[in-house]
Amino acid sequence: MEEQPLNLRRGLEALRRRWHVVAGAGAIGMVVGIAYGLVAPATVTSNALVLLSPSPATPTGEPSVDIGTEVEIAMSAGIMGPVGAAQHPVLSFAQMQQHVHASALTSNLLQITGKSSSPAGAKALANGVAAAFVRGTTGSLAAVADALVRERAQVQNQLSDLNREITQASTQSAPDVASLVTSLQSEQQLAQLQLDSVESQLAQVNLSESTRAAGALVLQDAETAVSPSAWRVPAFVLLGIFLGLVIGVATVLVLAARDHRLRRRADVAHAIGAPVLISASSRAARSQAEWIDLLERWEPSISDSWTIRSLLHQLGAGREATDVQVVVFDRDARAMSFAPQLAAVCAANGVPTTITMTANSESGAMLASACESLGGRRLRTKLSSALFLEADNVHLDKFRISVVVVDPDEPTWPAVGKTAKTVVAVSAGFATAEQLGGFAIYALQSGQVIDGVVLVDPDPFDRTAGRVVSHESDQGAVTERPFVVKDVR
């Protein structure tokens, strides 16, 4: 089923209606947070400090070596790889990145932090990376210096060859000797410039190497380990609750977007084209014994009596002989209990009442079985029941309530005889707009009149009236009136 767009009102209604889902998700998150905080090994940290000598300044006054570069070097595979290989068990470079962190405290002070489940492991990681960093940076400068020395020797050999060629060419008297000497001298000047550059770089590297060898050192070994905070478990608990609430809210909103069932009085009235006359609470029965108990012994409260008396008043039913047909959708167990409650209230108010039941659905079989087992006898003062088979065979007192169960997806209206009033009892959150609209169309084609709707167990946060609004264009006014279905065939 396609999702329908959620607005703020529908989202808040869904959260209020399914608050227990959100609360349950938060509780599960809390339990998971507690379990993780108690089961997961605590992480111990230890810090080592590495002091770097100040690097030579550039012409702009800034250090020639950036401290961020030193941090990246300390976290590189060339430094941490050998340290991880020396651990027991061996740690890969990816694992080392999770257990070791380098940060710059100042422009020439590095902090190497080791993390492990034991104090000894944390100190070994921090000290190992700090020592490897000092060795690696010094060794890299020596390698650069060796490369520059080799390059200087090559340029010097090239200059010696050029000087020899210029001397030999100067002793010749050929016409093109002058141009050859000029070309050789140009190459000689370029080689000399290259030699000067190499000499300058070599001098700078030698200076840096000497300063690093004297000043790049481990300032402080990792000798102490810091235990995790006392707030570790509460932090996991709070995080678990937060994530659980987020997941719970997201789940409720996704389910609400996919749920097309109607709960508000206004939505139900608009879908079926008839007003919601009253809202009633259910007393659902799930067995034949519970239905018999509801028929024989249920006593309506003052609120139930007043609500159903209001329904009878709106239907125009009094002490005169009147039939009321209660249409209930198949599998709507909560709405099924409304007809016995209506009959009980009528009998309690002194109206001789008979309740009949059509045995045409599986969900209504229990109520039909209860009516059949009672055999039409008096259930209480002024109330009797019968299993409806033929309309002419049913004994009428003064008031008959016929329960008709229809399939919401493929409605069929059994021949229950002529009834004066027809109401549809549906519980909130059971039927969709398509089902209610399809039933209204079928009622129109069958020549049935839907006088109103009884909404069972409405949403407690629903404040709508459930009236059908019609616009009268000739008067320019808006009035509220019950919707009457007429046969247009």
LOMAR-379523 format. One record per residue (C-alpha): x, y negated, z negated; residue in three letters. Coordinates in Angstrom, 3 decimals. Layout:
N
((X,Y,Z),ALA)
...
# end
This chain:
489
((0.000,0.000,0.000),MET)
((1.293,-3.433,0.901),GLU)
((2.293,-5.814,-1.839),GLU)
((0.187,-8.917,-2.372),GLN)
((1.841,-12.208,-3.259),PRO)
((2.081,-13.043,-6.955),LEU)
((1.305,-16.498,-8.252),ASN)
((2.092,-17.800,-11.711),LEU)
((-1.371,-17.031,-13.069),ARG)
((-1.425,-13.434,-11.859),ARG)
((2.129,-12.904,-13.077),GLY)
((1.332,-14.172,-16.572),LEU)
((-1.869,-12.119,-16.692),GLU)
((0.075,-8.999,-15.717),ALA)
((2.670,-9.662,-18.412),LEU)
((0.003,-10.230,-21.075),ARG)
((-1.900,-7.126,-19.999),ARG)
((1.192,-4.906,-19.942),ARG)
((3.140,-6.491,-22.755),TRP)
((3.703,-3.029,-24.208),HIS)
((5.740,-2.097,-21.107),VAL)
((8.002,-5.112,-21.603),VAL)
((8.264,-4.433,-25.343),ALA)
((9.030,-0.771,-24.684),GLY)
((11.753,-1.652,-22.201),ALA)
((13.283,-4.048,-24.744),GLY)
((13.165,-1.332,-27.416),ALA)
((14.848,1.161,-25.082),ILE)
((17.513,-1.432,-24.283),GLY)
((18.097,-1.958,-28.003),MET)
((18.523,1.791,-28.582),VAL)
((20.904,2.077,-25.630),VAL)
((22.906,-0.895,-26.933),GLY)
((23.194,0.658,-30.391),ILE)
((24.215,4.024,-28.946),ALA)
((26.800,2.489,-26.627),TYR)
((28.248,0.337,-29.398),GLY)
((28.622,3.365,-31.685),LEU)
((29.760,5.948,-29.119),VAL)
((31.943,3.897,-26.762),ALA)
((35.566,3.696,-27.980),PRO)
((36.524,0.366,-29.478),ALA)
((39.118,-1.593,-27.510),THR)
((42.252,-2.720,-29.388),VAL)
((44.325,-5.589,-27.930),THR)
((47.967,-6.589,-28.391),SER)
((49.858,-9.598,-26.962),ASN)
((53.450,-10.115,-25.809),ALA)
((54.918,-13.523,-24.892),LEU)
((57.410,-14.176,-22.050),VAL)
((59.321,-17.469,-21.927),LEU)
((60.317,-18.832,-18.503),LEU)
((63.075,-21.418,-18.011),SER)
((61.910,-24.668,-16.455),PRO)
((62.279,-24.468,-12.674),SER)
((64.031,-27.249,-10.716),PRO)
((61.769,-30.135,-9.822),ALA)
((60.764,-30.955,-6.249),THR)
((61.273,-34.473,-4.806),PRO)
((57.711,-35.275,-5.966),THR)
((58.595,-34.370,-9.556),GLY)
((56.565,-31.134,-9.664),GLU)
((58.085,-27.755,-10.670),PRO)
((59.350,-25.793,-7.690),SER)
((57.881,-22.567,-9.116),VAL)
((54.128,-22.598,-9.920),ASP)
((53.036,-20.860,-13.141),ILE)
((50.089,-19.339,-11.243),GLY)
((52.573,-17.567,-9.005),THR)
((54.287,-16.083,-12.039),GLU)
((50.929,-14.765,-13.306),VAL)
((50.249,-13.100,-9.953),GLU)
((53.751,-11.559,-9.996),ILE)
((53.143,-10.153,-13.478),ALA)
((49.851,-8.580,-12.307),MET)
((51.324,-7.170,-9.085),SER)
((51.732,-3.486,-8.285),ALA)
((55.516,-3.787,-8.263),GLY)
((55.511,-4.770,-11.940),ILE)
((52.581,-2.763,-13.371),MET)
((52.900,0.357,-11.200),GLY)
((56.084,1.738,-12.851),PRO)
((54.737,0.846,-16.313),VAL)
((51.504,2.788,-15.664),GLY)
((53.486,5.763,-14.358),ALA)
((55.434,5.874,-17.639),ALA)
((52.275,6.110,-19.778),GLN)
((50.800,9.338,-21.174),HIS)
((48.433,10.000,-19.557),PRO)
((49.559,8.291,-16.358),VAL)
((47.589,5.159,-15.415),LEU)
((47.064,4.118,-11.801),SER)
((47.463,0.529,-10.658),PHE)
((43.666,0.082,-10.671),ALA)
((43.508,1.376,-14.248),GLN)
((46.406,-0.878,-15.242),MET)
((44.463,-3.875,-13.957),GLN)
((41.678,-2.967,-16.386),GLN)
((44.053,-2.463,-19.337),HIS)
((46.527,-5.343,-18.839),VAL)
((45.890,-9.041,-18.326),HIS)
((48.406,-11.867,-17.821),ALA)
((47.601,-15.512,-18.541),SER)
((49.542,-18.791,-18.682),ALA)
((49.546,-20.474,-22.069),LEU)
((51.769,-23.350,-20.893),THR)
((53.759,-24.221,-17.773),SER)
((56.581,-21.870,-18.795),ASN)
((54.961,-19.402,-21.231),LEU)
((53.171,-16.220,-20.175),LEU)
((50.973,-14.055,-22.391),GLN)
((50.715,-10.357,-21.517),ILE)
((47.692,-8.689,-23.143),THR)
((47.423,-4.913,-23.369),GLY)
((44.107,-3.148,-24.054),LYS)
((43.721,0.427,-25.244),SER)
((41.699,2.591,-27.575),SER)
((44.685,2.865,-29.936),SER)
((47.018,0.197,-31.360),PRO)
((50.133,2.068,-30.147),ALA)
((48.779,2.253,-26.595),GLY)
((47.933,-1.451,-26.484),ALA)
((51.416,-2.440,-27.735),LYS)
((53.147,-0.085,-25.274),ALA)
((51.286,-1.569,-22.322),LEU)
((51.950,-5.195,-23.301),ALA)
((55.656,-4.639,-24.047),ASN)
((56.194,-2.514,-20.940),GLY)
((54.726,-5.091,-18.541),VAL)
((56.594,-7.966,-20.242),ALA)
((59.960,-6.166,-19.921),ALA)
((59.243,-5.120,-16.325),ALA)
((58.357,-8.699,-15.431),PHE)
((61.647,-10.045,-16.775),VAL)
((63.631,-7.363,-14.933),ARG)
((61.653,-7.736,-11.748),GLY)
((61.919,-11.490,-11.399),THR)
((65.686,-11.474,-12.061),THR)
((66.267,-8.580,-9.668),GLY)
((64.265,-10.230,-6.908),SER)
((66.456,-13.345,-7.022),LEU)
((69.577,-11.208,-6.735),ALA)
((68.158,-9.513,-3.650),ALA)
((67.427,-12.907,-2.069),VAL)
((70.949,-14.068,-2.834),ALA)
((72.443,-10.963,-1.179),ASP)
((70.383,-11.558,1.935),ALA)
((71.525,-15.192,2.130),LEU)
((75.197,-14.140,1.744),VAL)
((74.830,-11.738,4.657),ARG)
((73.154,-14.410,6.763),GLU)
((75.967,-16.889,5.926),ARG)
((78.598,-14.395,7.105),ALA)
((76.762,-13.896,10.406),GLN)
((76.540,-17.657,11.047),VAL)
((80.249,-18.108,10.195),GLN)
((81.200,-15.385,12.679),ASN)
((79.037,-17.087,15.278),GLN)
((80.842,-20.417,14.659),LEU)
((84.259,-18.744,15.007),SER)
((83.263,-17.249,18.359),ASP)
((81.993,-20.630,19.594),LEU)
((85.208,-22.397,18.524),ASN)
((87.306,-19.834,20.375),ARG)
((85.220,-20.168,23.555),GLU)
((85.444,-23.985,23.435),ILE)
((89.267,-23.797,23.086),THR)
((89.589,-21.423,26.034),GLN)
((87.284,-23.488,28.235),ALA)
((89.207,-26.710,27.483),SER)
((92.437,-25.203,28.978),THR)
((90.779,-24.497,32.323),GLN)
((90.643,-26.944,35.234),SER)
((87.546,-25.706,37.045),ALA)
((84.998,-28.354,38.185),PRO)
((82.198,-27.048,35.909),ASP)
((84.325,-26.816,32.769),VAL)
((82.980,-30.097,31.356),ALA)
((79.331,-28.911,31.430),SER)
((80.298,-25.561,29.877),LEU)
((82.166,-27.261,27.048),VAL)
((79.189,-29.558,26.411),THR)
((76.799,-26.573,26.166),SER)
((79.129,-24.719,23.804),LEU)
((79.465,-27.771,21.587),GLN)
((75.650,-28.065,21.349),SER)
((75.434,-24.447,20.214),GLU)
((78.241,-25.164,17.755),GLN)
((76.280,-28.044,16.209),GLN)
((73.119,-25.891,15.828),LEU)
((75.119,-23.096,14.204),ALA)
((76.693,-25.589,11.798),GLN)
((73.263,-26.909,10.799),LEU)
((72.065,-23.350,10.177),GLN)
((75.134,-22.653,8.050),LEU)
((74.504,-25.778,5.973),ASP)
((70.886,-24.705,5.370),SER)
((71.941,-21.233,4.284),VAL)
((74.572,-22.672,1.943),GLU)
((71.966,-24.960,0.372),SER)
((69.466,-22.126,-0.143),GLN)
((72.164,-19.912,-1.585),LEU)
((73.207,-22.582,-4.050),ALA)
((69.596,-23.055,-5.207),GLN)
((69.063,-19.302,-5.630),VAL)
((72.294,-18.957,-7.569),ASN)
((71.193,-21.799,-9.838),LEU)
((67.765,-20.243,-10.387),SER)
((69.298,-16.847,-11.004),GLU)
((71.659,-18.218,-13.596),SER)
((68.886,-20.099,-15.396),THR)
((66.529,-17.132,-15.314),ARG)
((69.207,-14.761,-16.521),ALA)
((69.791,-17.096,-19.412),ALA)
((66.195,-18.162,-20.156),GLY)
((63.652,-15.621,-18.766),ALA)
((63.165,-13.411,-21.775),LEU)
((60.567,-11.704,-23.911),VAL)
((59.881,-14.286,-26.565),LEU)
((57.652,-12.066,-28.702),GLN)
((57.111,-8.342,-28.559),ASP)
((53.642,-6.911,-29.053),ALA)
((54.021,-5.769,-32.655),GLU)
((50.471,-6.182,-33.986),THR)
((47.140,-5.017,-32.598),ALA)
((43.854,-6.888,-32.935),VAL)
((40.823,-4.766,-33.819),SER)
((37.461,-5.459,-32.132),PRO)
((35.145,-8.041,-33.656),SER)
((32.591,-7.068,-36.273),ALA)
((29.963,-8.511,-33.904),TRP)
((30.764,-5.878,-31.270),ARG)
((27.776,-3.612,-31.978),VAL)
((25.281,-6.496,-32.504),PRO)
((26.497,-8.004,-29.235),ALA)
((25.776,-4.748,-27.393),PHE)
((22.359,-4.598,-29.080),VAL)
((21.464,-8.118,-27.979),LEU)
((22.728,-7.416,-24.473),LEU)
((20.697,-4.203,-24.333),GLY)
((17.539,-5.989,-25.486),ILE)
((18.034,-8.745,-22.918),PHE)
((18.618,-6.326,-20.032),LEU)
((15.685,-4.181,-21.177),GLY)
((13.359,-7.195,-21.225),LEU)
((14.535,-8.285,-17.787),VAL)
((13.941,-4.793,-16.380),ILE)
((10.551,-4.591,-18.123),GLY)
((9.385,-7.949,-16.756),VAL)
((10.601,-7.081,-13.256),ALA)
((8.829,-3.715,-13.403),THR)
((5.537,-5.265,-14.516),VAL)
((5.675,-7.929,-11.801),LEU)
((6.476,-5.381,-9.078),VAL)
((3.612,-3.125,-10.223),LEU)
((1.266,-6.116,-10.357),ALA)
((2.220,-7.085,-6.804),ALA)
((1.361,-3.569,-5.612),ARG)
((-1.842,-3.249,-7.668),ASP)
((-4.917,-4.387,-5.706),HIS)
((-7.462,-3.405,-8.351),ARG)
((-9.678,-6.216,-9.596),LEU)
((-9.990,-7.190,-13.252),ARG)
((-11.405,-10.726,-13.340),ARG)
((-15.149,-11.334,-13.277),ARG)
((-14.823,-13.906,-10.513),ALA)
((-12.838,-11.511,-8.300),ASP)
((-15.319,-8.659,-8.795),VAL)
((-18.317,-10.899,-8.078),ALA)
((-16.672,-12.341,-4.973),HIS)
((-15.740,-8.883,-3.627),ALA)
((-19.151,-7.226,-4.066),ILE)
((-21.239,-10.331,-3.385),GLY)
((-23.277,-10.117,-6.589),ALA)
((-22.924,-11.901,-9.933),PRO)
((-21.481,-10.307,-13.031),VAL)
((-24.467,-10.297,-15.360),LEU)
((-22.772,-9.108,-18.553),ILE)
((-19.509,-7.672,-19.824),SER)
((-19.698,-4.530,-21.958),ALA)
((-17.316,-2.396,-23.971),SER)
((-17.095,1.334,-23.229),SER)
((-17.358,4.405,-25.383),ARG)
((-15.968,6.929,-22.930),ALA)
((-16.831,10.618,-23.451),ALA)
((-14.687,13.414,-22.040),ARG)
((-16.700,16.512,-22.897),SER)
((-20.304,17.672,-22.994),GLN)
((-20.321,17.507,-26.802),ALA)
((-19.125,13.898,-26.759),GLU)
((-21.840,12.965,-24.224),TRP)
((-24.504,14.600,-26.372),ILE)
((-23.179,12.784,-29.425),ASP)
((-23.310,9.502,-27.487),LEU)
((-26.883,10.172,-26.367),LEU)
((-28.174,11.332,-29.760),GLU)
((-26.222,9.499,-32.435),ARG)
((-24.509,6.389,-31.053),TRP)
((-25.763,3.259,-32.816),GLU)
((-25.289,-0.041,-30.989),PRO)
((-23.755,-2.942,-32.815),SER)
((-25.397,-6.340,-33.000),ILE)
((-23.095,-7.570,-30.246),SER)
((-23.911,-4.590,-27.996),ASP)
((-27.634,-5.051,-28.562),SER)
((-27.516,-8.752,-27.792),TRP)
((-25.427,-8.213,-24.626),THR)
((-27.726,-5.540,-23.205),ILE)
((-30.865,-7.514,-24.145),ARG)
((-29.326,-10.353,-22.130),SER)
((-28.948,-7.979,-19.165),LEU)
((-32.573,-6.860,-19.404),LEU)
((-33.696,-10.468,-19.589),HIS)
((-31.723,-11.350,-16.442),GLN)
((-33.183,-8.328,-14.656),LEU)
((-36.682,-9.365,-15.715),GLY)
((-37.263,-6.054,-17.521),ALA)
((-39.530,-6.180,-20.532),GLY)
((-41.982,-3.785,-22.141),ARG)
((-43.634,-3.173,-18.788),GLU)
((-42.851,0.069,-16.944),ALA)
((-39.532,-0.644,-15.254),THR)
((-36.854,1.415,-13.508),ASP)
((-33.181,0.462,-13.583),VAL)
((-30.685,2.194,-11.340),GLN)
((-27.109,2.126,-12.670),VAL)
((-24.589,2.811,-9.895),VAL)
((-21.221,4.090,-11.135),VAL)
((-18.151,4.896,-9.066),PHE)
((-16.821,8.413,-9.157),ASP)
((-13.899,8.929,-11.616),ARG)
((-14.739,5.699,-13.479),ASP)
((-15.165,7.358,-16.890),ALA)
((-15.396,4.116,-18.844),ARG)
((-18.237,2.704,-16.730),ALA)
((-20.071,6.057,-16.876),MET)
((-20.818,5.513,-20.569),SER)
((-22.732,2.290,-19.942),PHE)
((-26.008,3.964,-18.905),ALA)
((-26.356,5.997,-22.162),PRO)
((-25.508,2.871,-24.130),GLN)
((-28.169,0.918,-22.222),LEU)
((-30.704,3.648,-22.910),ALA)
((-29.808,3.753,-26.597),ALA)
((-30.248,-0.011,-26.975),VAL)
((-33.596,0.073,-25.193),CYS)
((-34.816,2.908,-27.420),ALA)
((-33.510,1.155,-30.536),ALA)
((-35.602,-1.863,-29.582),ASN)
((-38.783,0.211,-29.411),GLY)
((-38.992,0.750,-25.642),VAL)
((-39.849,4.351,-24.654),PRO)
((-36.935,5.256,-22.393),THR)
((-35.901,8.170,-20.200),THR)
((-32.368,8.560,-18.804),ILE)
((-31.914,10.701,-15.695),THR)
((-28.668,11.840,-14.114),MET)
((-27.829,12.845,-10.554),THR)
((-25.537,15.881,-10.454),ALA)
((-23.763,14.862,-7.258),ASN)
((-20.219,14.207,-8.480),SER)
((-17.495,15.974,-10.366),GLU)
((-16.868,13.109,-12.794),SER)
((-20.581,12.898,-13.662),GLY)
((-20.889,16.648,-14.168),ALA)
((-20.328,16.411,-17.927),MET)
((-23.054,13.816,-18.406),LEU)
((-25.358,15.777,-16.108),ALA)
((-24.617,18.952,-18.052),SER)
((-25.406,17.157,-21.293),ALA)
((-28.728,15.930,-19.894),CYS)
((-29.544,19.434,-18.645),GLU)
((-28.672,21.104,-21.970),SER)
((-30.932,18.676,-23.806),LEU)
((-33.728,19.836,-21.538),GLY)
((-35.642,16.583,-21.437),GLY)
((-36.399,16.705,-25.139),ARG)
((-36.479,13.712,-27.400),ARG)
((-32.956,12.696,-28.358),LEU)
((-33.920,10.044,-30.832),ARG)
((-36.954,7.858,-31.368),THR)
((-38.363,6.750,-28.010),LYS)
((-35.426,8.240,-25.944),LEU)
((-35.417,11.380,-23.808),SER)
((-33.157,12.710,-21.022),SER)
((-33.514,14.791,-17.887),ALA)
((-31.300,16.103,-15.127),LEU)
((-32.642,14.378,-12.010),PHE)
((-33.538,16.762,-9.223),LEU)
((-36.718,15.443,-7.643),GLU)
((-38.074,11.979,-8.320),ALA)
((-41.677,13.165,-8.491),ASP)
((-40.851,15.831,-11.081),ASN)
((-39.339,13.430,-13.625),VAL)
((-41.618,12.485,-16.472),HIS)
((-41.599,8.742,-17.020),LEU)
((-42.305,7.010,-20.304),ASP)
((-42.163,3.248,-19.827),LYS)
((-38.510,2.712,-18.944),PHE)
((-36.329,4.929,-16.814),ARG)
((-32.576,4.564,-16.342),ILE)
((-31.190,6.465,-13.371),SER)
((-27.444,7.042,-13.170),VAL)
((-26.137,7.312,-9.605),VAL)
((-22.489,8.251,-9.038),VAL)
((-20.977,7.307,-5.652),VAL)
((-17.561,7.794,-4.100),ASP)
((-15.843,4.373,-3.910),PRO)
((-14.023,5.319,-0.699),ASP)
((-16.900,7.077,1.091),GLU)
((-20.118,5.891,-0.603),PRO)
((-23.320,7.876,-0.133),THR)
((-26.572,6.825,-1.782),TRP)
((-28.709,9.812,-2.851),PRO)
((-32.466,9.551,-2.671),ALA)
((-33.382,8.832,-6.302),VAL)
((-36.745,7.321,-5.660),GLY)
((-37.928,3.747,-5.748),LYS)
((-36.182,1.659,-8.387),THR)
((-37.040,-1.875,-9.298),ALA)
((-33.562,-3.085,-10.275),LYS)
((-30.063,-1.934,-9.328),THR)
((-26.880,-2.836,-11.153),VAL)
((-23.350,-1.662,-10.451),VAL)
((-21.284,-0.724,-13.514),ALA)
((-17.544,-0.851,-12.890),VAL)
((-14.665,-1.026,-15.323),SER)
((-12.030,-3.730,-15.011),ALA)
((-8.977,-2.552,-13.092),GLY)
((-10.689,0.407,-11.389),PHE)
((-11.854,-0.686,-7.924),ALA)
((-10.174,-2.745,-5.242),THR)
((-11.743,-5.533,-3.234),ALA)
((-11.873,-3.217,-0.197),GLU)
((-13.805,-0.565,-2.153),GLN)
((-16.294,-3.032,-3.615),LEU)
((-16.763,-4.764,-0.267),GLY)
((-17.238,-1.425,1.507),GLY)
((-19.862,-0.383,-1.031),PHE)
((-21.699,-3.710,-0.597),ALA)
((-21.790,-3.165,3.181),ILE)
((-23.112,0.379,2.694),TYR)
((-25.806,-0.930,0.335),ALA)
((-26.792,-3.488,2.969),LEU)
((-27.089,-0.819,5.633),GLN)
((-29.080,1.439,3.262),SER)
((-31.590,-1.291,2.442),GLY)
((-30.603,-1.414,-1.218),GLN)
((-30.600,-4.595,-3.275),VAL)
((-27.707,-5.155,-5.683),ILE)
((-29.103,-7.313,-8.464),ASP)
((-25.845,-7.701,-10.385),GLY)
((-22.704,-6.167,-11.811),VAL)
((-21.842,-4.969,-15.299),VAL)
((-18.098,-5.302,-15.905),LEU)
((-16.958,-2.731,-18.471),VAL)
((-13.936,-3.422,-20.694),ASP)
((-13.010,-6.770,-19.103),PRO)
((-9.601,-8.356,-19.463),ASP)
((-9.639,-10.144,-22.845),PRO)
((-7.786,-13.078,-21.267),PHE)
((-10.334,-13.476,-18.451),ASP)
((-12.260,-16.738,-18.820),ARG)
((-14.085,-16.709,-15.470),THR)
((-17.895,-16.590,-15.292),ALA)
((-18.315,-14.111,-12.447),GLY)
((-20.946,-16.040,-10.526),ARG)
((-21.398,-16.068,-6.745),VAL)
((-21.117,-19.603,-5.382),VAL)
((-22.994,-20.561,-2.219),SER)
((-22.481,-23.848,-0.339),HIS)
((-25.626,-25.533,0.907),GLU)
((-24.495,-27.727,3.760),SER)
((-27.856,-29.442,4.183),ASP)
((-27.792,-30.848,0.646),GLN)
((-24.009,-31.086,0.260),GLY)
((-24.262,-29.458,-3.153),ALA)
((-22.888,-26.321,-4.716),VAL)
((-25.274,-24.025,-6.576),THR)
((-24.911,-20.703,-8.325),GLU)
((-27.425,-17.952,-7.624),ARG)
((-27.468,-14.157,-7.604),PRO)
((-26.538,-12.601,-4.289),PHE)
((-29.375,-10.534,-2.717),VAL)
((-28.542,-7.915,-0.085),VAL)
((-31.168,-7.657,2.633),LYS)
((-31.559,-5.100,5.356),ASP)
((-30.699,-6.757,8.683),VAL)
((-31.279,-3.702,10.850),ARG)
# end
